[in-house]
Amino acid sequence: MMSPIAAGLIASVDLLCTVTLATPVNVPPVGAVEHLRIDGNSLRWCEGDCFRTRVVRFYEDTISLEHLDVVAGMKTIDTINRRTGQRVFMWTGRPDMERMIAYDCEVKPFSGFPPKKF
């Protein structure tokens, strides 16, 4: 089993990830872009407007994004290959709800997380 890399040893980045495949339905559509912010110091990540941050784990070849809003009986797997920039999101556990989305991600400078009011 691989061990995560410690905080502060990974660069903080933004990723612009373009959908290349979505099954079983084309949602989000191919060509749609998702904006991720990944902070290597706090080991947190967010997407879109960064309503909330979640835990991220870094491994030698992979970034693993944690999701907390999982439906009972479902498992979320969301990984980014650090060598190729390919992201794969899978939701598995119930055949009626399973899906897979593939992305190609482009690295951009880290834009930070929105400031907190308190």
C-alpha distance (Angstrom), angle and dihedral (degrees) to the residues before:
residue distance angle dihedral
M1 . . .
M2 3.79 . .
S3 3.79 120.2 .
P4 3.81 121.6 -133.6
I5 3.81 118.8 -108.1
A6 3.82 113.8 -111.4
A7 3.80 124.2 -103.6
G8 3.78 115.8 -89.8
L9 3.82 94.0 30.5
I10 3.82 93.6 86.4
A11 3.79 127.4 67.7
S12 3.78 119.2 -113.5
V13 3.82 111.8 -122.7
D14 3.76 146.1 166.5
L15 3.79 116.5 -128.5
L16 3.77 126.1 -156.6
C17 3.79 104.0 -157.7
T18 3.81 119.7 -166.0
V19 3.82 118.3 -156.6
T20 3.81 111.5 -118.6
L21 3.83 98.8 169.7
A22 3.81 135.9 11.0
T23 3.81 121.4 -178.6
P24 2.96 145.4 -136.5
V25 3.82 86.9 6.0
N26 3.78 128.2 17.8
V27 3.84 94.3 -109.7
P28 2.93 115.9 157.7
P29 3.80 90.7 26.2
V30 3.80 121.8 -116.6
G31 3.80 107.3 -91.1
A32 3.83 95.0 32.2
V33 3.82 113.2 132.7
E34 3.80 125.7 -139.8
H35 3.81 120.5 -163.3
L36 3.83 115.9 -142.6
R37 3.80 127.2 -175.8
I38 3.80 115.5 -158.0
D39 3.81 121.3 -171.9
G40 3.81 113.9 -159.6
N41 3.82 91.7 -169.6
S42 3.80 100.0 54.5
L43 3.83 93.9 27.8
R44 3.81 89.8 -129.8
W45 3.81 132.7 126.2
C46 3.77 137.8 -172.0
E47 3.79 139.2 -177.2
G48 3.78 136.1 -141.7
D49 3.79 111.7 -12.6
C50 3.84 90.8 -1.6
F51 3.79 95.5 -120.3
R52 3.82 87.4 167.3
T53 3.78 137.6 0.3
R54 3.78 125.8 -128.6
V55 3.79 136.8 -165.9
V56 3.81 119.7 -80.0
R57 3.81 125.5 -167.8
F58 3.79 124.3 -158.3
Y59 3.79 123.7 -151.5
E60 3.80 128.9 176.5
D61 3.82 94.2 -89.8
T62 3.79 103.6 9.5
I63 3.79 143.1 55.8
S64 3.81 114.2 -152.1
L65 3.81 117.6 -156.3
E66 3.82 116.4 -155.3
H67 3.81 121.0 -140.6
L68 3.80 123.2 -164.5
D69 3.81 101.5 -177.5
V70 3.80 96.7 80.6
V71 3.81 123.8 150.5
A72 3.82 116.2 -124.5
G73 3.79 110.3 -84.1
M74 3.81 93.4 17.7
K75 3.81 128.8 109.9
T76 3.80 124.1 -157.3
I77 3.80 121.6 -149.7
D78 3.82 115.5 -176.7
T79 3.80 117.1 169.8
I80 3.79 137.9 161.8
N81 3.78 121.9 -154.5
R82 3.81 105.4 -132.1
R83 3.81 93.0 -154.0
T84 3.83 100.2 48.0
G85 3.82 102.5 24.3
Q86 3.79 90.9 -128.0
R87 3.80 116.4 145.9
V88 3.81 123.7 -160.9
F89 3.80 122.4 -168.1
M90 3.81 117.0 -170.7
W91 3.77 129.7 -179.5
T92 3.81 110.1 -167.6
G93 3.79 141.0 164.6
R94 3.81 105.3 76.2
P95 3.82 118.6 56.0
D96 3.81 92.3 -145.3
M97 3.81 91.6 57.7
E98 3.82 105.0 32.6
R99 3.78 118.7 125.9
M100 3.78 142.0 161.7
I101 3.79 128.9 -156.5
A102 3.82 123.8 -172.0
Y103 3.80 124.0 -161.5
D104 3.79 141.0 -178.6
C105 3.81 109.4 -139.2
E106 3.79 129.6 -153.0
V107 3.82 120.8 -157.3
K108 3.81 118.6 -124.9
P109 3.83 131.8 173.9
F110 3.81 113.7 -77.6
S111 3.81 110.0 -95.7
G112 3.81 94.8 -169.3
F113 3.76 129.9 -129.5
P114 3.81 121.3 -66.9
P115 3.82 112.8 -93.0
K116 3.81 118.6 -96.1
K117 3.79 120.4 -124.1
F118 3.82 91.2 -142.8
